[in-house]
Amino acid sequence: MKEYAYNYSICNQPDEDIFHRQCAALVKHIPGLEPERLLQDVDGTLIQIYHHRRGDLLVWNDMQVGGVYIESDFDIEPYFE
């Protein structure tokens, strides 16, 4: 499994609505962010994969871990200031 430089906790419970709103916010605020595909695991976990010139970014609605979080190769905070 790949190690990402940045991890952001969005919610401490899985929440599909928050997951989709977070995905929409990322696309709105990060120019050049390209979605690859939305994956769904057998346990209901959703994973949205994005590619950017600065690296990859994944958004998780993780049923097993229990939360919504982002893993990224680059810092996304400057895009939301």
Backbone as XML, in Angstrom:
<?xml version="1.0"?>
<chain id="A" units="angstrom">
  <residue number="1" name="MET">
    <atom name="N" x="0.844" y="-1.179" z="0.000"/>
    <atom name="CA" x="0.000" y="0.000" z="0.000"/>
    <atom name="C" x="0.890" y="1.245" z="0.000"/>
  </residue>
  <residue number="2" name="LYS">
    <atom name="N" x="0.516" y="2.220" z="-0.771"/>
    <atom name="CA" x="1.298" y="3.445" z="-0.915"/>
    <atom name="C" x="1.192" y="4.308" z="0.344"/>
  </residue>
  <residue number="3" name="GLU">
    <atom name="N" x="2.288" y="4.943" z="0.710"/>
    <atom name="CA" x="2.309" y="5.908" z="1.813"/>
    <atom name="C" x="2.105" y="7.302" z="1.234"/>
  </residue>
  <residue number="4" name="TYR">
    <atom name="N" x="1.209" y="8.063" z="1.831"/>
    <atom name="CA" x="0.944" y="9.426" z="1.385"/>
    <atom name="C" x="1.558" y="10.417" z="2.361"/>
  </residue>
  <residue number="5" name="ALA">
    <atom name="N" x="2.023" y="11.538" z="1.852"/>
    <atom name="CA" x="2.699" y="12.543" z="2.671"/>
    <atom name="C" x="1.733" y="13.285" z="3.589"/>
  </residue>
  <residue number="6" name="TYR">
    <atom name="N" x="0.477" y="13.430" z="3.162"/>
    <atom name="CA" x="-0.498" y="14.211" z="3.925"/>
    <atom name="C" x="-1.758" y="13.392" z="4.175"/>
  </residue>
  <residue number="7" name="ASN">
    <atom name="N" x="-2.280" y="13.521" z="5.399"/>
    <atom name="CA" x="-3.518" y="12.859" z="5.794"/>
    <atom name="C" x="-4.398" y="13.878" z="6.496"/>
  </residue>
  <residue number="8" name="TYR">
    <atom name="N" x="-5.665" y="13.916" z="6.109"/>
    <atom name="CA" x="-6.613" y="14.864" z="6.689"/>
    <atom name="C" x="-7.849" y="14.111" z="7.152"/>
  </residue>
  <residue number="9" name="SER">
    <atom name="N" x="-8.186" y="14.244" z="8.414"/>
    <atom name="CA" x="-9.404" y="13.648" z="8.952"/>
    <atom name="C" x="-10.543" y="14.646" z="8.767"/>
  </residue>
  <residue number="10" name="ILE">
    <atom name="N" x="-11.601" y="14.232" z="8.098"/>
    <atom name="CA" x="-12.734" y="15.106" z="7.818"/>
    <atom name="C" x="-13.867" y="14.843" z="8.809"/>
  </residue>
  <residue number="11" name="CYS">
    <atom name="N" x="-14.130" y="13.587" z="9.105"/>
    <atom name="CA" x="-15.228" y="13.209" z="10.002"/>
    <atom name="C" x="-14.857" y="11.883" z="10.673"/>
  </residue>
  <residue number="12" name="ASN">
    <atom name="N" x="-15.207" y="11.734" z="11.958"/>
    <atom name="CA" x="-14.832" y="10.516" z="12.681"/>
    <atom name="C" x="-15.875" y="9.406" z="12.565"/>
  </residue>
  <residue number="13" name="GLN">
    <atom name="N" x="-16.824" y="9.574" z="11.674"/>
    <atom name="CA" x="-17.827" y="8.552" z="11.352"/>
    <atom name="C" x="-17.958" y="8.471" z="9.838"/>
  </residue>
  <residue number="14" name="PRO">
    <atom name="N" x="-18.207" y="7.289" z="9.282"/>
    <atom name="CA" x="-18.472" y="7.242" z="7.847"/>
    <atom name="C" x="-19.767" y="8.000" z="7.543"/>
  </residue>
  <residue number="15" name="ASP">
    <atom name="N" x="-19.748" y="8.806" z="6.512"/>
    <atom name="CA" x="-20.919" y="9.606" z="6.154"/>
    <atom name="C" x="-20.862" y="9.873" z="4.655"/>
  </residue>
  <residue number="16" name="GLU">
    <atom name="N" x="-21.749" y="9.239" z="3.908"/>
    <atom name="CA" x="-21.705" y="9.338" z="2.454"/>
    <atom name="C" x="-21.973" y="10.757" z="1.957"/>
  </residue>
  <residue number="17" name="ASP">
    <atom name="N" x="-22.854" y="11.482" z="2.635"/>
    <atom name="CA" x="-23.138" y="12.860" z="2.236"/>
    <atom name="C" x="-21.896" y="13.746" z="2.408"/>
  </residue>
  <residue number="18" name="ILE">
    <atom name="N" x="-21.234" y="13.639" z="3.547"/>
    <atom name="CA" x="-20.002" y="14.406" z="3.780"/>
    <atom name="C" x="-18.931" y="14.010" z="2.771"/>
  </residue>
  <residue number="19" name="PHE">
    <atom name="N" x="-18.821" y="12.725" z="2.486"/>
    <atom name="CA" x="-17.860" y="12.232" z="1.494"/>
    <atom name="C" x="-18.081" y="12.922" z="0.141"/>
  </residue>
  <residue number="20" name="HIS">
    <atom name="N" x="-19.325" y="12.930" z="-0.343"/>
    <atom name="CA" x="-19.613" y="13.525" z="-1.653"/>
    <atom name="C" x="-19.418" y="15.042" z="-1.639"/>
  </residue>
  <residue number="21" name="ARG">
    <atom name="N" x="-19.792" y="15.693" z="-0.525"/>
    <atom name="CA" x="-19.572" y="17.143" z="-0.426"/>
    <atom name="C" x="-18.083" y="17.467" z="-0.405"/>
  </residue>
  <residue number="22" name="GLN">
    <atom name="N" x="-17.275" y="16.626" z="0.255"/>
    <atom name="CA" x="-15.830" y="16.847" z="0.294"/>
    <atom name="C" x="-15.234" y="16.677" z="-1.099"/>
  </residue>
  <residue number="23" name="CYS">
    <atom name="N" x="-15.670" y="15.675" z="-1.822"/>
    <atom name="CA" x="-15.188" y="15.466" z="-3.190"/>
    <atom name="C" x="-15.509" y="16.681" z="-4.063"/>
  </residue>
  <residue number="24" name="ALA">
    <atom name="N" x="-16.732" y="17.193" z="-3.957"/>
    <atom name="CA" x="-17.128" y="18.368" z="-4.747"/>
    <atom name="C" x="-16.282" y="19.586" z="-4.381"/>
  </residue>
  <residue number="25" name="ALA">
    <atom name="N" x="-16.000" y="19.779" z="-3.095"/>
    <atom name="CA" x="-15.185" y="20.916" z="-2.654"/>
    <atom name="C" x="-13.763" y="20.821" z="-3.192"/>
  </residue>
  <residue number="26" name="LEU">
    <atom name="N" x="-13.207" y="19.623" z="-3.203"/>
    <atom name="CA" x="-11.846" y="19.450" z="-3.720"/>
    <atom name="C" x="-11.775" y="19.822" z="-5.198"/>
  </residue>
  <residue number="27" name="VAL">
    <atom name="N" x="-12.725" y="19.336" z="-5.990"/>
    <atom name="CA" x="-12.735" y="19.635" z="-7.426"/>
    <atom name="C" x="-12.932" y="21.137" z="-7.654"/>
  </residue>
  <residue number="28" name="LYS">
    <atom name="N" x="-13.747" y="21.766" z="-6.830"/>
    <atom name="CA" x="-14.014" y="23.202" z="-6.963"/>
    <atom name="C" x="-12.780" y="24.044" z="-6.630"/>
  </residue>
  <residue number="29" name="HIS">
    <atom name="N" x="-12.028" y="23.653" z="-5.607"/>
    <atom name="CA" x="-10.945" y="24.495" z="-5.096"/>
    <atom name="C" x="-9.543" y="24.143" z="-5.603"/>
  </residue>
  <residue number="30" name="ILE">
    <atom name="N" x="-9.364" y="22.965" z="-6.167"/>
    <atom name="CA" x="-8.028" y="22.566" z="-6.631"/>
    <atom name="C" x="-8.035" y="22.469" z="-8.156"/>
  </residue>
  <residue number="31" name="PRO">
    <atom name="N" x="-7.536" y="23.508" z="-8.830"/>
    <atom name="CA" x="-7.492" y="23.479" z="-10.296"/>
    <atom name="C" x="-6.641" y="22.309" z="-10.802"/>
  </residue>
  <residue number="32" name="GLY">
    <atom name="N" x="-7.134" y="21.641" z="-11.831"/>
    <atom name="CA" x="-6.381" y="20.550" z="-12.436"/>
    <atom name="C" x="-6.573" y="19.209" z="-11.769"/>
  </residue>
  <residue number="33" name="LEU">
    <atom name="N" x="-7.434" y="19.135" z="-10.766"/>
    <atom name="CA" x="-7.699" y="17.859" z="-10.087"/>
    <atom name="C" x="-8.630" y="17.023" z="-10.962"/>
  </residue>
  <residue number="34" name="GLU">
    <atom name="N" x="-8.176" y="15.845" z="-11.355"/>
    <atom name="CA" x="-8.931" y="14.987" z="-12.266"/>
    <atom name="C" x="-9.359" y="13.698" z="-11.566"/>
  </residue>
  <residue number="35" name="PRO">
    <atom name="N" x="-10.676" y="13.443" z="-11.519"/>
    <atom name="CA" x="-11.135" y="12.195" z="-10.912"/>
    <atom name="C" x="-10.817" y="11.008" z="-11.808"/>
  </residue>
  <residue number="36" name="GLU">
    <atom name="N" x="-10.425" y="9.907" z="-11.188"/>
    <atom name="CA" x="-10.180" y="8.682" z="-11.953"/>
    <atom name="C" x="-11.444" y="7.839" z="-11.973"/>
  </residue>
  <residue number="37" name="ARG">
    <atom name="N" x="-11.817" y="7.318" z="-10.839"/>
    <atom name="CA" x="-13.017" y="6.496" z="-10.738"/>
    <atom name="C" x="-13.401" y="6.402" z="-9.273"/>
  </residue>
  <residue number="38" name="LEU">
    <atom name="N" x="-14.645" y="6.102" z="-9.028"/>
    <atom name="CA" x="-15.132" y="5.891" z="-7.670"/>
    <atom name="C" x="-15.165" y="4.395" z="-7.423"/>
  </residue>
  <residue number="39" name="LEU">
    <atom name="N" x="-14.448" y="3.956" z="-6.391"/>
    <atom name="CA" x="-14.409" y="2.542" z="-6.039"/>
    <atom name="C" x="-15.333" y="2.286" z="-4.851"/>
  </residue>
  <residue number="40" name="GLN">
    <atom name="N" x="-15.953" y="1.109" z="-4.826"/>
    <atom name="CA" x="-16.755" y="0.716" z="-3.675"/>
    <atom name="C" x="-16.344" y="-0.686" z="-3.260"/>
  </residue>
  <residue number="41" name="ASP">
    <atom name="N" x="-15.957" y="-0.816" z="-1.998"/>
    <atom name="CA" x="-15.565" y="-2.100" z="-1.435"/>
    <atom name="C" x="-16.819" y="-2.880" z="-1.038"/>
  </residue>
  <residue number="42" name="VAL">
    <atom name="N" x="-16.659" y="-4.170" z="-0.777"/>
    <atom name="CA" x="-17.796" y="-5.013" z="-0.400"/>
    <atom name="C" x="-18.422" y="-4.584" z="0.920"/>
  </residue>
  <residue number="43" name="ASP">
    <atom name="N" x="-17.650" y="-3.900" z="1.790"/>
    <atom name="CA" x="-18.199" y="-3.444" z="3.075"/>
    <atom name="C" x="-18.891" y="-2.085" z="2.964"/>
  </residue>
  <residue number="44" name="GLY">
    <atom name="N" x="-18.949" y="-1.535" z="1.747"/>
    <atom name="CA" x="-19.593" y="-0.244" z="1.534"/>
    <atom name="C" x="-18.641" y="0.939" z="1.535"/>
  </residue>
  <residue number="45" name="THR">
    <atom name="N" x="-17.369" y="0.710" z="1.826"/>
    <atom name="CA" x="-16.369" y="1.776" z="1.790"/>
    <atom name="C" x="-16.296" y="2.376" z="0.390"/>
  </residue>
  <residue number="46" name="LEU">
    <atom name="N" x="-16.284" y="3.715" z="0.320"/>
    <atom name="CA" x="-16.135" y="4.427" z="-0.947"/>
    <atom name="C" x="-14.753" y="5.069" z="-0.997"/>
  </residue>
  <residue number="47" name="ILE">
    <atom name="N" x="-14.111" y="5.001" z="-2.164"/>
    <atom name="CA" x="-12.797" y="5.600" z="-2.366"/>
    <atom name="C" x="-12.827" y="6.336" z="-3.700"/>
  </residue>
  <residue number="48" name="GLN">
    <atom name="N" x="-12.666" y="7.663" z="-3.631"/>
    <atom name="CA" x="-12.572" y="8.455" z="-4.862"/>
    <atom name="C" x="-11.101" y="8.771" z="-5.101"/>
  </residue>
  <residue number="49" name="ILE">
    <atom name="N" x="-10.611" y="8.379" z="-6.261"/>
    <atom name="CA" x="-9.212" y="8.597" z="-6.636"/>
    <atom name="C" x="-9.127" y="9.803" z="-7.558"/>
  </residue>
  <residue number="50" name="TYR">
    <atom name="N" x="-8.166" y="10.683" z="-7.263"/>
    <atom name="CA" x="-7.910" y="11.859" z="-8.107"/>
    <atom name="C" x="-6.439" y="11.892" z="-8.491"/>
  </residue>
  <residue number="51" name="HIS">
    <atom name="N" x="-6.181" y="12.477" z="-9.657"/>
    <atom name="CA" x="-4.811" y="12.720" z="-10.113"/>
    <atom name="C" x="-4.640" y="14.221" z="-10.313"/>
  </residue>
  <residue number="52" name="HIS">
    <atom name="N" x="-3.434" y="14.690" z="-10.021"/>
    <atom name="CA" x="-3.077" y="16.102" z="-10.169"/>
    <atom name="C" x="-1.615" y="16.137" z="-10.580"/>
  </residue>
  <residue number="53" name="ARG">
    <atom name="N" x="-1.198" y="17.203" z="-11.186"/>
    <atom name="CA" x="0.216" y="17.300" z="-11.596"/>
    <atom name="C" x="1.161" y="17.204" z="-10.407"/>
  </residue>
  <residue number="54" name="ARG">
    <atom name="N" x="0.660" y="17.513" z="-9.205"/>
    <atom name="CA" x="1.482" y="17.449" z="-7.993"/>
    <atom name="C" x="1.439" y="16.079" z="-7.318"/>
  </residue>
  <residue number="55" name="GLY">
    <atom name="N" x="0.569" y="15.185" z="-7.784"/>
    <atom name="CA" x="0.491" y="13.840" z="-7.206"/>
    <atom name="C" x="-0.943" y="13.346" z="-7.110"/>
  </residue>
  <residue number="56" name="ASP">
    <atom name="N" x="-1.098" y="12.247" z="-6.422"/>
    <atom name="CA" x="-2.407" y="11.619" z="-6.270"/>
    <atom name="C" x="-3.075" y="12.055" z="-4.977"/>
  </residue>
  <residue number="57" name="LEU">
    <atom name="N" x="-4.401" y="11.895" z="-4.956"/>
    <atom name="CA" x="-5.204" y="12.245" z="-3.794"/>
    <atom name="C" x="-6.357" y="11.248" z="-3.728"/>
  </residue>
  <residue number="58" name="LEU">
    <atom name="N" x="-6.609" y="10.703" z="-2.545"/>
    <atom name="CA" x="-7.712" y="9.771" z="-2.337"/>
    <atom name="C" x="-8.626" y="10.299" z="-1.249"/>
  </residue>
  <residue number="59" name="VAL">
    <atom name="N" x="-9.938" y="10.200" z="-1.474"/>
    <atom name="CA" x="-10.931" y="10.538" z="-0.462"/>
    <atom name="C" x="-11.609" y="9.225" z="-0.075"/>
  </residue>
  <residue number="60" name="TRP">
    <atom name="N" x="-11.675" y="8.964" z="1.222"/>
    <atom name="CA" x="-12.233" y="7.722" z="1.754"/>
    <atom name="C" x="-13.489" y="7.979" z="2.571"/>
  </residue>
  <residue number="61" name="ASN">
    <atom name="N" x="-14.503" y="7.173" z="2.372"/>
    <atom name="CA" x="-15.618" y="7.036" z="3.305"/>
    <atom name="C" x="-15.482" y="5.602" z="3.808"/>
  </residue>
  <residue number="62" name="ASP">
    <atom name="N" x="-14.681" y="5.434" z="4.847"/>
    <atom name="CA" x="-14.207" y="4.122" z="5.275"/>
    <atom name="C" x="-15.106" y="3.518" z="6.349"/>
  </residue>
  <residue number="63" name="MET">
    <atom name="N" x="-15.774" y="2.436" z="5.996"/>
    <atom name="CA" x="-16.676" y="1.755" z="6.924"/>
    <atom name="C" x="-15.911" y="0.960" z="7.978"/>
  </residue>
  <residue number="64" name="GLN">
    <atom name="N" x="-14.760" y="0.422" z="7.621"/>
    <atom name="CA" x="-13.996" y="-0.402" z="8.562"/>
    <atom name="C" x="-13.254" y="0.459" z="9.586"/>
  </residue>
  <residue number="65" name="VAL">
    <atom name="N" x="-12.558" y="1.475" z="9.127"/>
    <atom name="CA" x="-11.838" y="2.386" z="10.021"/>
    <atom name="C" x="-12.829" y="3.280" z="10.757"/>
  </residue>
  <residue number="66" name="GLY">
    <atom name="N" x="-13.884" y="3.680" z="10.055"/>
    <atom name="CA" x="-14.914" y="4.511" z="10.648"/>
    <atom name="C" x="-14.625" y="5.992" z="10.495"/>
  </residue>
  <residue number="67" name="GLY">
    <atom name="N" x="-14.738" y="6.507" z="9.276"/>
    <atom name="CA" x="-14.530" y="7.934" z="9.091"/>
    <atom name="C" x="-14.406" y="8.332" z="7.636"/>
  </residue>
  <residue number="68" name="VAL">
    <atom name="N" x="-14.402" y="9.649" z="7.444"/>
    <atom name="CA" x="-14.142" y="10.246" z="6.139"/>
    <atom name="C" x="-12.780" y="10.917" z="6.252"/>
  </residue>
  <residue number="69" name="TYR">
    <atom name="N" x="-11.869" y="10.583" z="5.343"/>
    <atom name="CA" x="-10.536" y="11.168" z="5.400"/>
    <atom name="C" x="-9.931" y="11.255" z="4.009"/>
  </residue>
  <residue number="70" name="ILE">
    <atom name="N" x="-8.876" y="12.050" z="3.925"/>
    <atom name="CA" x="-8.160" y="12.287" z="2.668"/>
    <atom name="C" x="-6.705" y="11.871" z="2.853"/>
  </residue>
  <residue number="71" name="GLU">
    <atom name="N" x="-6.165" y="11.202" z="1.845"/>
    <atom name="CA" x="-4.732" y="10.924" z="1.757"/>
    <atom name="C" x="-4.231" y="11.613" z="0.492"/>
  </residue>
  <residue number="72" name="SER">
    <atom name="N" x="-3.095" y="12.311" z="0.593"/>
    <atom name="CA" x="-2.624" y="13.086" z="-0.542"/>
    <atom name="C" x="-1.107" y="13.124" z="-0.618"/>
  </residue>
  <residue number="73" name="ASP">
    <atom name="N" x="-0.614" y="13.199" z="-1.846"/>
    <atom name="CA" x="0.820" y="13.377" z="-2.078"/>
    <atom name="C" x="1.252" y="14.820" z="-1.857"/>
  </residue>
  <residue number="74" name="PHE">
    <atom name="N" x="0.293" y="15.756" z="-1.818"/>
    <atom name="CA" x="0.633" y="17.173" z="-1.688"/>
    <atom name="C" x="-0.306" y="17.837" z="-0.685"/>
  </residue>
  <residue number="75" name="ASP">
    <atom name="N" x="0.146" y="18.958" z="-0.152"/>
    <atom name="CA" x="-0.621" y="19.714" z="0.846"/>
    <atom name="C" x="-1.805" y="20.399" z="0.165"/>
  </residue>
  <residue number="76" name="ILE">
    <atom name="N" x="-3.016" y="20.115" z="0.623"/>
    <atom name="CA" x="-4.202" y="20.727" z="0.023"/>
    <atom name="C" x="-4.683" y="21.957" z="0.803"/>
  </residue>
  <residue number="77" name="GLU">
    <atom name="N" x="-4.164" y="22.191" z="1.983"/>
    <atom name="CA" x="-4.631" y="23.314" z="2.810"/>
    <atom name="C" x="-4.514" y="24.677" z="2.118"/>
  </residue>
  <residue number="78" name="PRO">
    <atom name="N" x="-3.437" y="24.967" z="1.369"/>
    <atom name="CA" x="-3.356" y="26.288" z="0.719"/>
    <atom name="C" x="-4.502" y="26.555" z="-0.267"/>
  </residue>
  <residue number="79" name="TYR">
    <atom name="N" x="-5.127" y="25.523" z="-0.784"/>
    <atom name="CA" x="-6.236" y="25.702" z="-1.726"/>
    <atom name="C" x="-7.523" y="26.128" z="-1.037"/>
  </residue>
  <residue number="80" name="PHE">
    <atom name="N" x="-7.558" y="26.012" z="0.286"/>
    <atom name="CA" x="-8.776" y="26.314" z="1.041"/>
    <atom name="C" x="-8.624" y="27.523" z="1.935"/>
  </residue>
  <residue number="81" name="GLU">
    <atom name="N" x="-7.583" y="28.320" z="1.720"/>
    <atom name="CA" x="-7.371" y="29.531" z="2.529"/>
    <atom name="C" x="-8.118" y="30.707" z="1.957"/>
  </residue>
</chain>
